[in-house]
């Protein structure tokens, strides 16, 4: 049934078009250009979030999208506001986040003025074209539907990614006659199933494999496909090897989920594997292209099945035996159905023979890491900070990671299996942690605690967003590892140059009191300098029901020089090109 035509201005029509996609959250600093859109959105029941920096707002939108499986939307005012979107646009592009960036601008007639000295005007689109999957300008109000739908189509087609739509100020308030609102399946592909021949071939290979593994990446998380992927792993009877960007809690099979490269069970499973089913991941450097390092052993006899929406991704880094051009949200249920049908006729597939041993080895590893992490020291060791902090994670908590050393320590020493983990693996952009935490908390309706493990340097990037968390009453707990220096970089400096300078070694030698800053913003705060108080402090913070900061000073030398598995991390960029 056609929806009647509405005589509404362009800014409200854009809200209607986004609502058709199930989007009702908007991030940005309301300015004279976008304030009408923000007020109207609030009146329509939207969650409108005004950050303290447009870049932060974009990171929030990115995280909101990863937690909902829908594009996040952010906006920036003409000139300086749009300029502040740029870094977040690059991160979204590198992380394959289908974020929609809306930019304001003066009338396009300014583009062709000969006179100089234009205020708050730059030709903005050319700065976004290299990073965006699509750049559109609503030059004429009646083209609004076409351009917004094209942005939604491109952002969610093939490999997801960000898009930029510019709306000149003179267009925003125009009210042309609008056509009917359409459901998403009327203007873009919402289902991309795998070809039946590929499903059949994949099932045959899976049933015949002796040591299959399921290689899961970040796409499983952003597609919100954890449940079906767990069901698939159960049917296959195989371990799940997660990439460092693959940060999903796979329900029902969480004990057989191992981290590639950082778990001995994962490394052994990879080396012994004769079949890999890769889902939601690039075959890039963090997994050594699926070709070198841990994969080199047995590569000639290993079969690869790869589910990927972008046909251009196949065969780039390594040969793929069954290339499924499909959306994992469609292909995984197809595989489940086909494997179930075969199992009903021929009986279930026997689990991988070493699966139970790998599961026990992972349990033993976590216990050993807990025992080995130095405790009771005058200066807290970062490994002990991670152990104590993650021991008390609520089961439904969302973990956010930010920083250098603290992130590498967390890879190794975490004792938790949080239901969602968020960070930016591919670019490693510092400062995303607090905005990501806020976006994730908003996506959960403020119902799930979000615990950010961050370094002090990264926390300082967007510390002002503590006020945003307080204003929105979000359960965001920030655990700040403080070495008062550029932690991971100091270790690099020392390996390269010996002792550094005061500016590189300890540029905050006075010791910033983040707990006092947090209290000033109205957050709960504690300063903890004993490792046995870290867990209780986090529990008190959660019980407070307020955003919180737990400041933990750590041993700067250990933080700089003892980052575990750094050698493994350093191999990501060391590979032999070619196939």
N, C-alpha and C positions, 0 to 999 in steps of 0.2 A: 504494500500500500504506500503510495507516494506521500511524503511529508509535505505539508503546505508551504508555500513560499513565505519567507519572513522579510519584512522591511526593516532590517537591522543594519548598523554600520559594519564596515569591514572587520574592525577589531572583535565584534561579537560573533560575526560569521566564522572567524577563525576558531573561536571557542566551540561553536557547534561542530565544526569539522573535526576537531580534536576529540570531542566527546563521542563522536561516532566510532573512534578507535578505543574507547574506554579510558581516555586520558582526562583526569580532572585535578591535576596538580601542576602548579606553575611557579617557577623560580625566577626572581629578578628584582632589581631595585626600581620600584615604580617612579617614573619620571613624567614630565608633561606629555610625552609621547605615548607611553604605555599605561599611564595611570587609569585611563578609562577601561582598558582591558582587564587590569587587575581588580578594580572595583566591581566590574560586571561579573568577573569570574567568581569572586567571593559571594556575590549575590545569587549566583547559580549553584552555590554549595561546593565550590572548588576549595582546595587547600592552596592558598597563595603564601609563598614564603619569600620574605625580603631579607636577603643576606646582607653582609657588610661590604662585600666585594663581588662584582659580577662573576669573577673567576670562580669564587666559592660556590655561587649559585649554580654555575654550570656543573661543577663537580657533584653537587647535591643532586641535580637532575640526572646525571650519569648514573649515580648510585641508585636512585629511585628506579630508573629503568632496568638496571641489573636485577633488582629485587622483585620487579613486577612482570618482566618480560615485555613491557611496552616502552615506546620511546619516551624519554624524559624531555621536558620542554623548558627552556630558559630564554631570557631576553635581556637586551642591553640597549641603552639609549644611544642616540647618534654620537659618533665621534669617540669620546673617551670611554663610554660604556661598552661600545662594541670592541674597542681596542682591548679592554679587559677580558673579553671573551676568548681572545686569540689563543692563549696558552692552553686553556681547557679544551678548545677545539682540537688542538694538536694531540692532546692526551686521548680524547674520545676517538680520534681517527686511529691512533696506534692501538687502542684497546678494543677496536671494533664495536664501539657503543653507538647505537642508533639514536643519538641525541639530536633534538631539533633546536637550532639556534635561531632566534628571531632578533633581527637587528633593525633599529630605527635609523632614519636618515632624513635630511632635508630633501626638498623636492629635487627630482632628477635634473631639472633645468640647471641646477648649480654645476652639474658635470661639465657644461659647455660654456660657462662664463669665462670671459677673457679677463675681467677685472680680478685682482688678487685680494687676499685678506678675508677669505670666507671663514666665518666663525663656526666651530664645531662641525666642519664638513671635511670629509676625505672620501675618496673613491674607495669604498670599503670592500666591495666584492672581490677585487683582485687579490686582497690579502688572505681571503678565505679559500679561494679556488684551489690552491695546492693541497689543502688538507681535507676539504669537503668532498663527499660523494656527489653532491648536487648543490648548486648555487642558483637561487631564483630571486627575481625582483618583481614585486607586484606593482608594475608600472600603471596598470589600469585596474580599477576596482573589480570589474566584471571578470577578470582573470584570476581572482582570489582562489576559487575552488580548484581550478586547474593546477595552480602552483603549489598550494598546500597539499593536494592529493599526490602530486608528483613527488614532493618532499617525503611524504609518508611512504610512498611506493618505493622510492630509491633507498631510503634509510633502512627498510626492512627486506630488501631483495638482495639475493646473493650474499656475500659476506656483509653483515650489518655494518653501519657506519654513520657518521654525523652528516647533517645537511644544514645549510644556511639559507634563510629566507629574509630578504630585506623588504621593509614596508616604509616607503617614503611618507613623511608626515601628512602630506596633503591627501593621501589615499585613505588613511586610517578611518576617517569619519564619513566617507562616502557611503551611500546606501543604494546600490543598484538593485534591480530585481534578481533574486536568487532562484536558482533551480532547486529541485528537490535534494534533500540530504540523502546520501547513499550509504549503504553498509560497506565495510571494507572490501568484501569479496566482489563488489561491483566495479572496483577500480584497481585492485591489485591481487596477486596470488596470495591467498592465506593458507593454502595447503600445497605442499610439494612432496608428494609421495615418491618412493623409489620405484623403479621399473620392476615389474614382476619377475623378469628374467634375472635381475640382480639379486632380488630377495631369494629366489630359488637357489642360485649359485652360492650365495653367502651361507644359507642354511646347510647345504651339502658340505661345504668346507668346514663350518663350525662343528658339525656332527662328527666329521672325520678327524678333527684336530686332537692331539694328545695333550698339548699344553697351551691352550688359547689364553689370551689376556684381553681385557677391555681397557683401552687407553682413553681416558676421559679428560676433557679440557674445560675451559671456562664457559664454553657454549652450553654445557649441561646446566650450569648455574643460571645463566641469563635466559635460557629457554624455560626455566623452571621445570625441568624434565627429570629431576632426581628420582622420583618414584618409579617411572617406567624403566629408567636405566638400571635401578636396583633389581627390578623384576627380570630384566634381561640377563643380568649377571648371575642371578639365581638359576635361571633356566640353563645357561651355559655351564654353570658350575666353575666359574673362573675368578681369579683375582681382578680387582680394579686398580689399575696404575694411574694415578692422577698426575697431570702435569703440574708444575709449580703455579700455573694460572688456574688449574682446575681445582676449584675451592668449594665443592659441593659435599654436603652430608648426604650419603646415599642410604636411605632408610632400609633397614633389614639386612644390609650387607656392609655396614660401616666397619666391621671388624676385619673385612678382607680388602679394605681400601688403603693402598700404600702410596707414598709420595715418591715419584720418579727421582732417582738420583740420591735422595736423602734417606731412603729406607733400604737397608740390606735386603729385605724381602722383595721390594720392588725390583731392585737390581737383579736378583737371582731369577725372579719371574720373567723379566725381560730377556735375560740371556737364554733361558730354557724354552722360551715361547716358540711355537711353530706357526702360530696365527695371531695376528693383531687386528682387533676391531677398534678403529679409531673414531671417536665421536666427539664433536664439539671442540676440536683443537686444530690449530695450525701445526704442521709438521716442521717446526722451526728450530731455532738454536737452543732454546731451553730443553728440548728433548733430542738434541743432536741430530736433527733432521730425520729421526727414525732410521738412521743409516750408520752412524759412527759411534765411537765410545762404547757404551753398554750394548748397543745394537749390533756391533761388528761381528760378534760371535753368533754364528748360526744365520747370518743374514741371507745367504744363498738359498736356504731351505725354509725361509719364513714367508708366509703368505699374508698379504695386507688387504683388509676390507676398510674402506674409508667412506664415511658419510659426510658430505660437504655440499653446501648450497651453491658455491661458486665453481662452475666447471673449469675455470682457469687455474684453480688450485691443484688440480690433479697432474701428477707427473713432474712437478716442478723440482722438488727436492729428492724424491725417490719414486721408484716405480710402484704403482698400485695395481693389484690383481683384480679387485672388484670395486670400481669407482662408482659409488652411489651418489648421483646428483639429486639431493633430497634434503628436506628439512628433518632434522633429527626428531622433531615432535611428531612427524608422520612415519618416518622410517623405523624408529624403534618399536612402536606398536605393531608395525607390519612384521618385523622380525619376531616379536613375541608371539604373535598369532601363528606364524608359520612354524616356529620351533615347537610351540605347544601342540600343534596338529601332528607333527612328526613324532613327538614324544608320546602322544596318546596311542600311536600305532606301533612304535618300535621300542618304547620305554624311554625313561629319562637318560640324559647324557651323564656319564660318570664325572664327578668333580675332578678337577686337576689333582693329581696324586699327592702333590706337596702342599696343597692349600691349607690344611690344618696345621702343618708345621710352620708355614709362613705366618699364619695368624698368631700362633704361640710365640714365634720369634719376635713379632712386633710388640706383643704384650711384654715380653722380657726386655726388649729394647727400651720401652718407656720406663719400666721399673729401674733399669740400669741407669738411664739418664737422670732420673730423679735422685738416685743414690749418689751419682757422680758429680752432680752440680754442686759446687762448693757452697757450704752453708755456714752460718754463724760468723762470717768474717766482718771485720770492722767496716769495710766498704763492700757493699752488696755486689756479688758477681751477677752479671746479666743473665747467665744461664739459670741461676737460682730465682731471679726475678720472674723469668718466664714460667718456670716450673710452678712457683707458688701462685702466680696470677692465674694460670690456666687450670690449676686444680679446682678452683672454685667457680669456674664458668658454669652458669646455669645451662641446662641441656638445650634450651631453645634460644640461647644467646646468639647474636650475630657478632663475629669477630672482624675487626677492621685492622689492617696492618699499615704502618707508615714508617719510613725511615730506612737507614742502612743496616747498622749492626743489629739493632733490635729485631729487624725482620729476619735476618739470617739466623740469629739465636732462636727465634720463634719457630722457624721451619724445623729445627732439630729438636728443641726441648719442650714443645707444647705437649701438655698432658690431656688436652681437651679435644673433643670432636664436635665443634660447634656446627649448627645446622647450616650456617652460611659464613663464608669468609670472603672479605673484599679487600682488594688492593689493586694497584696497576703494575702488572708484571712486565709488560713489554717496554714501557717507557721508563718505569722506575721514577716517576715524577714525585718529588717530595712535596708535602703540604696537602695532599689529597685526603689525609686520614680523617680529620675532624669534619670537613664537608661530606665525605663519603658516609661517615657515621650518622650525620644528621639526615641525609637523604635516605639511608637504609632504615632509620628509625621511623621516618615519616611513611615510608612504604609499608611498614608493619603496623601502621596506625598507632604508633607509640606503645604497642602491646608487648614487644619483645625487647629485653635489654640488649644494648649494643655496647661492646667493650672494645675500645681502641687501645692497641699496644703501639706506642709511638716513641720515637726519640725526641729529645728536647729541641734539636735544630728543626726537625720537620714540624713539630707542634707550633713553633713560633710563626710559621708561614701565615696561618689563618687563625690565630688564637682569638681574634675578635669574634669569631663565630660561636664562641662560648655563650655570648649574649643571645644569639639566635636560638641555641639549644635551650637556654633558660626561658626565653620568651615563648617558645613553642612547647615547653614542659616535656622535653624528650628524655627518655632513660638512657642517656649517653654517658658512659663511664670512661674517662681518659686516664690510662695508666702511663705515666710519662717517665721513661728511663732517662736519667739525667747524668751525663758525663761532662756537660758544659763545654763541649767541643764538637767538631764535625766527626764524631766517632769512627765510622768505618773509614773515612778519608784519612784520619790520623794514622791508622795502620798502614795505609798505602804510602803516605808520606814517609813513614819510618823505613819501610822496606826499600823505597826508592832513594831517599836522601839522608837517612839517619835521623837524628833529632831535628825537629822542625823549629819554627819560630813561635813566639807567644801568640801570634795571630792565628796560626794553624793548629797549635797544640791545645790551647785553652783560652779561647777568645771571650768566654764568659766567666773568667776566673773568680768574679765576685759571687757567682751562684745565684741565678734567677730563682725567685720564690714563686713558682707557678701556683702553688696552693693559695697564696695571698691574692694573686691576680684573679684566680677563679672565684674567691670569696667576693671580690669587688664586683664581679659580674653577677653575683647572686647564686653561684653554684655551691654545692657541697664540696669540701676539700679536706685532704689530709696530707701531711708530710710524713713519710714513713722511712726510717733509716735502719730498721731491723727486718731481716727477711721473714721472720716468723709472724710479722704483723701485716705483710702484704695481703694475704688472703682475707683475714678479718676486716681489713680496711675496705677492700672491694665489696665484701658482703655488707658492711655498714653503708657504703655508698649506694648499693642497690636498694637496700631497705629504706634509704632516705627518700626515694621516689623522685629525686632531683638529678639534673645533670651534675657530674662530679669530676674532679681531678684528683688523682692519687699520684703525688710526686715521690719518686724513688731515686735517690742519688745512687749511682753505681760506680764501681771501680773503673776509672777511665783507661787504665793500662790494659786490663783484661778486656774491656769493651772494644779497644782498638786492635788488639793483637790476637785474641783468642776466639774470634768468630768461627764457629764450627762449620765444617763442610765448605769452607771458603774455596778450597781447591776444586771441589766439585762445581761450585758456582762459576769459578773462573774458566771452566772448560766450555761454557756456553758459546763463547765467540771463537773457539778454536776447533775448526773442522776442516776437512778436505772438501773443497767445492766439487761439483760434478756428481755423477751417479754411476 
